[in-house]
């Protein structure tokens, strides 16, 4: 704030609310909470906006903050809130605010200049504290146990929705506060949908079965993908699986090399390139469209990015991100392997927070 010459920061994103103030909204609740949870940070004080539904929650969760009563009309409370902080220049999360609200705030307090702020908190959140890492590790453990628990129940004739529900049940009863995101369970040609949703398609012998899922523990998330084989793998799909596994290994090797050399950290673009080279060499470059990985924490997708669109800046440290190359052939099959890794330049090892094996696994027989 000092370097940018602003007096206060106006936060909107629910993950930033929790990270900076402690105020926590459940997934989807931010769409119902109106202005509650939005906040102002100055050099001396934190102000939390809260209507009558969330006032007591804000008091309990945001020790030391001042609670500013608000309704659906944030603009009505805005002049008093910024004046009470002596704020003349306020940084605003420009990627999260609507144009309509921006204009309303400008009109409500014309003497206050709004300044675009992009990526300030996101960059801070990419560097993980020990307590954050342990929460992510716990979420990974819940997901690991959940998949292990349903393996023997996977049988031909079950539907994607039935298996997704079974996996969700195991996570919710096995220590998760909530799901990190909706469970993806995709069989056969449906596995070619990188972010597909489970349907009534029945699992058949000779198909792959792709699970993409995660648990949430104390606000922090896990994310893993495993592609299983229902019955003995067909040679073509086994070859694809081995290519994807080799691509993941190549990215991990690039990260391990940086640790062995005691830095500097590679860029997210370089780690992505290591996986992409393996897949392209196997003739599947056009079948790998998404990035190799993403950061994770209070949000399922956050910085750093491991992709062709990532910057050439070194990866932050310590941080947690996924490594998840994949190959998807439209209408035929899809394979992805995804693990979460802890990257820390003060260590010589690269812990894999996802403990579930990534070996070829046959189910349904």
C-alpha positions in Angstrom: 0.0 0.0 0.0 2.8 2.4 0.9 4.7 1.7 -2.3 1.6 2.3 -4.4 0.6 5.4 -2.5 -2.8 4.3 -1.3 -4.4 4.7 2.1 -6.6 1.6 2.2 -7.3 -1.6 0.4 -10.9 -2.7 -0.5 -11.2 -6.5 -0.6 -14.0 -8.4 -2.3 -12.9 -12.0 -3.0 -14.0 -14.5 -0.4 -10.6 -16.2 -0.2 -9.0 -12.8 0.5 -11.6 -12.1 3.2 -10.5 -15.3 5.0 -6.8 -14.9 4.4 -6.6 -11.3 5.6 -9.4 -11.0 8.1 -10.5 -14.4 9.2 -14.1 -13.9 8.0 -15.1 -17.2 6.3 -17.9 -17.9 3.9 -18.8 -21.4 2.7 -18.5 -22.1 -1.0 -21.4 -20.4 -2.7 -22.3 -18.4 0.3 -20.6 -15.3 -1.1 -23.4 -15.2 -3.7 -25.9 -14.9 -0.9 -24.0 -12.7 1.6 -24.4 -9.5 -0.4 -21.8 -7.0 0.9 -21.1 -8.9 4.1 -17.5 -9.9 4.4 -16.2 -7.2 2.1 -13.5 -5.3 3.9 -11.2 -2.3 4.1 -7.6 -2.5 5.3 -5.7 0.6 6.3 -2.3 0.9 8.0 -4.0 1.1 11.4 -7.4 -0.7 11.2 -9.4 -3.5 9.5 -13.1 -2.7 8.7 -15.5 -5.5 8.0 -18.8 -4.8 6.3 -21.6 -7.0 7.7 -25.4 -7.0 7.6 -27.6 -8.3 10.4 -27.3 -11.9 9.2 -23.5 -11.9 9.5 -22.8 -9.4 12.3 -22.2 -12.0 15.1 -20.1 -14.2 12.8 -17.9 -11.2 11.9 -17.4 -10.4 15.5 -16.4 -13.9 16.4 -14.1 -14.5 13.4 -12.4 -11.2 13.0 -10.8 -10.3 16.3 -9.8 -6.7 16.5 -11.6 -5.6 13.4 -14.3 -2.9 13.4 -17.7 -4.1 12.1 -19.4 -1.6 9.8 -23.1 -2.2 9.4 -24.3 -2.4 5.9 -27.3 -3.5 3.8 -27.6 -4.3 0.1 -26.5 -0.7 -0.6 -22.8 -0.6 0.0 -22.5 2.8 -1.5 -24.6 4.2 1.4 -22.0 3.0 3.9 -19.0 3.8 1.8 -18.5 7.5 2.5 -18.4 7.0 6.3 -16.2 4.0 6.1 -13.5 5.5 4.0 -13.7 8.9 5.8 -13.2 7.1 9.2 -9.9 5.7 7.9 -8.8 9.1 6.4 -8.6 7.4 3.1 -8.2 9.5 -0.1 -6.8 6.8 -2.4 -8.2 3.3 -2.1 -6.9 0.2 -3.9 -9.7 -2.0 -5.2 -9.6 -5.6 -6.3 -10.2 -4.7 -9.9 -10.5 -8.3 -11.1 -13.4 -9.0 -8.7 -15.4 -5.8 -8.7 -18.2 -5.1 -11.1 -18.2 -2.0 -13.2 -21.5 -1.0 -11.7 -20.2 -1.1 -8.2 -17.1 0.7 -9.1 -19.2 3.6 -10.5 -21.5 3.6 -7.4 -18.5 4.0 -5.1 -17.0 6.8 -7.1 -20.3 8.7 -7.1 -20.9 8.0 -3.3 -17.5 9.5 -2.4 -16.1 11.6 -5.3 -13.3 12.9 -3.2 -11.9 9.4 -2.9 -9.9 8.0 -5.8 -10.2 4.3 -6.6 -7.0 2.6 -7.8 -6.9 -0.7 -9.6 -5.1 -3.4 -7.6 -4.4 -6.7 -9.3 -2.5 -9.7 -7.8 -1.4 -8.1 -4.6 -3.0 -10.7 -2.2 -2.7 -13.5 -4.8 1.1 -13.2 -4.7 1.1 -13.3 -0.9 -1.2 -16.3 -0.9 1.1 -18.2 -3.2 3.7 -18.4 -0.5 2.4 -20.9 2.1 2.9 -20.8 5.8 3.5 -24.0 7.7 -0.1 -24.0 9.1 -1.5 -23.7 5.5 0.7 -26.6 4.3 -0.5 -28.8 7.1 -4.1 -28.1 6.3 -3.5 -28.9 2.6 -1.7 -32.1 3.7 -4.7 -33.1 5.8 -7.1 -32.5 2.9 -4.9 -34.7 0.7 -5.0 -37.5 3.3 -8.8 -37.4 3.4 -8.9 -37.7 -0.4 -6.4 -40.5 -0.4 -8.4 -42.5 2.1 -11.6 -41.9 0.3 -10.5 -43.3 -3.1 -8.9 -46.3 -1.4 -12.2 -47.0 0.4 -14.2 -47.3 -2.8 -11.9 -49.3 -5.0 -13.4 -52.7 -4.2 -16.9 -51.3 -4.8 -16.2 -50.3 -8.4 -18.0 -52.8 -10.6 -19.1 -52.8 -14.3 -22.7 -51.6 -14.6 -22.3 -48.8 -11.9 -22.8 -45.3 -13.2 -20.5 -42.4 -13.0 -22.9 -40.6 -10.7 -23.1 -43.5 -8.3 -19.3 -43.7 -8.0 -19.0 -40.0 -7.6 -21.5 -40.0 -4.8 -19.7 -42.9 -3.1 -16.5 -40.9 -3.2 -18.1 -37.8 -1.9 -19.6 -39.8 1.0 -16.2 -41.1 1.9 -14.7 -37.7 2.0 -17.5 -36.1 3.9 -17.6 -38.8 6.5 -13.8 -39.2 6.6 -12.7 -35.8 7.8 -13.6 -33.3 5.1 -15.4 -30.1 6.1 -16.6 -29.9 2.5 -15.6 -30.8 -1.0 -12.9 -28.8 -2.7 -15.1 -28.9 -5.8 -17.6 -31.2 -7.4 -16.4 -34.8 -7.9 -15.6 -35.7 -11.5 -16.0 -39.4 -12.3 -15.7 -40.1 -16.1 -15.7 -43.4 -17.8 -14.5 -44.4 -21.3 -15.0 -41.6 -23.8 -16.2 -39.2 -21.1 -12.7 -39.2 -19.7 -11.7 -37.1 -22.7 -13.5 -34.2 -21.0 -10.8 -32.6 -18.8 -13.5 -31.0 -16.5 -16.5 -33.1 -17.3 -19.3 -33.9 -14.9 -20.5 -37.4 -14.0 -23.5 -38.7 -15.9 -25.6 -41.8 -16.0 -23.0 -43.6 -18.2 -22.4 -47.1 -16.9 -18.8 -48.3 -16.3 -17.8 -51.1 -18.7 -14.9 -53.6 -18.9 -12.1 -52.3 -21.1 -12.7 -48.6 -20.2 -10.6 -46.1 -18.3 -12.2 -44.5 -15.2 -11.0 -41.0 -14.3 -11.6 -39.5 -10.9 -10.8 -35.8 -10.3 -11.7 -34.7 -6.8 -10.5 -33.0 -3.6 -11.4 -32.5 0.0 -11.5 -29.3 2.1 -10.1 -29.1 5.6 -10.3 -25.9 7.6 -10.7 -23.9 4.4 -7.8 -25.5 2.6 -8.2 -27.8 -0.4 -6.7 -30.8 -2.0 -6.9 -31.8 -5.7 -6.0 -35.2 -7.2 -6.7 -37.1 -10.4 -6.3 -40.8 -10.9 -7.1 -42.7 -14.0 -8.0 -46.4 -13.3 -8.5 -49.3 -15.7 -11.7 -51.3 -15.5 -10.4 -54.8 -16.4 -7.1 -55.4 -18.1 -5.9 -52.3 -19.9 -5.9 -52.1 -23.7 -2.4 -51.6 -25.1 -3.2 -48.2 -26.7 -4.6 -46.8 -23.4 -1.8 -48.3 -21.4 0.7 -46.6 -23.7 -1.1 -43.2 -23.2 -1.0 -43.8 -19.4 2.7 -44.5 -19.5 3.3 -41.3 -21.5 1.4 -39.2 -19.1 3.3 -40.7 -16.2 6.6 -40.0 -17.9 5.5 -36.4 -18.5 4.7 -35.9 -14.9 8.0 -37.4 -13.9 9.8 -35.0 -16.3 8.2 -32.0 -14.6 9.1 -33.4 -11.2 12.7 -34.0 -12.2 13.0 -30.3 -13.3 11.8 -29.3 -9.9 14.1 -31.7 -8.1 17.1 -30.5 -10.1 16.5 -27.0 -8.8 16.4 -28.3 -5.3 19.6 -30.3 -5.8 21.4 -27.2 -7.2 20.1 -25.2 -4.2 18.2 -22.9 -6.6 17.2 -20.8 -8.4 13.7 -22.1 -8.8 12.5 -22.9 -12.3 9.6 -20.9 -13.8 6.1 -22.3 -14.1 6.6 -22.1 -17.8 9.7 -24.3 -17.7 8.0 -26.9 -15.6 5.1 -27.0 -18.0 7.5 -27.3 -21.0 9.2 -30.4 -19.4 5.9 -32.3 -19.4 4.8 -31.0 -22.7 8.0 -32.1 -24.5 7.4 -35.7 -23.4 3.8 -35.6 -24.7 4.7 -34.0 -27.9 7.5 -36.5 -28.6 4.9 -39.2 -28.2 2.7 -37.6 -30.9 0.0 -36.3 -28.6 0.9 -32.6 -28.4 -2.5 -31.6 -29.8 -4.2 -33.8 -27.2 -2.8 -31.8 -24.2 -4.5 -28.4 -24.1 -4.5 -27.3 -20.5 -1.6 -26.3 -18.2 0.6 -28.7 -16.3 -0.3 -27.4 -12.9 -1.7 -24.7 -10.6 -1.3 -23.5 -7.1 -3.8 -24.5 -4.4 -4.9 -23.3 -1.0 -8.0 -21.4 0.0 -9.0 -21.7 -3.7 -8.6 -24.8 -5.9 -6.9 -22.8 -8.6 -4.5 -20.0 -7.5 -1.0 -18.9 -8.1 1.5 -20.1 -9.1 0.6 -21.2 -12.7 2.5 -24.0 -14.4 1.5 -23.5 -18.0 2.5 -22.0 -21.4 0.8 -18.8 -20.2 2.9 -18.6 -17.0 5.6 -16.0 -16.5 9.3 -16.6 -16.6 9.6 -15.6 -13.0 11.0 -18.2 -10.6 8.3 -20.2 -8.7 7.7 -18.9 -5.2 8.9 -20.8 -2.2 7.5 -22.5 -0.1 4.4 -23.2 -2.2 2.1 -26.0 -3.1 0.9 -26.8 -6.6 -0.4 -29.6 -8.7 1.5 -31.4 -11.5 -1.2 -32.9 -13.8 -0.4 -33.6 -17.4 -3.0 -35.3 -19.5 -3.9 -36.7 -22.9 -7.4 -36.5 -24.2 -8.6 -38.0 -27.5 -12.1 -36.8 -28.4 -14.8 -39.5 -28.2 -12.2 -42.2 -27.4 -10.5 -41.9 -24.0 -8.6 -39.6 -21.6 -5.8 -40.0 -19.1 -4.6 -37.6 -16.4 -2.5 -38.1 -13.3 -2.5 -35.3 -10.7 -0.5 -34.9 -7.5 0.1 -32.0 -5.2 3.7 -31.2 -4.4 5.4 -29.0 -1.7 8.1 -27.0 -3.3 10.5 -25.4 -0.8 13.9 -24.2 -1.7 15.1 -24.7 1.9 14.6 -28.5 1.5 16.5 -31.0 -0.5 13.4 -33.2 -1.1 10.2 -32.6 -3.0 7.4 -34.0 -0.8 4.4 -35.4 -2.6 1.4 -34.5 -0.5 -0.8 -36.8 -2.5 0.1 -40.3 -1.2 -2.3 -42.4 -3.3 -0.2 -44.6 -5.7 0.0 -43.6 -9.3 0.9 -47.1 -10.6 -1.4 -48.7 -13.2 -4.4 -49.9 -11.2 -7.0 -52.4 -12.4 -10.5 -52.4 -10.8 -13.8 -54.0 -11.4 -12.7 -57.6 -11.6 
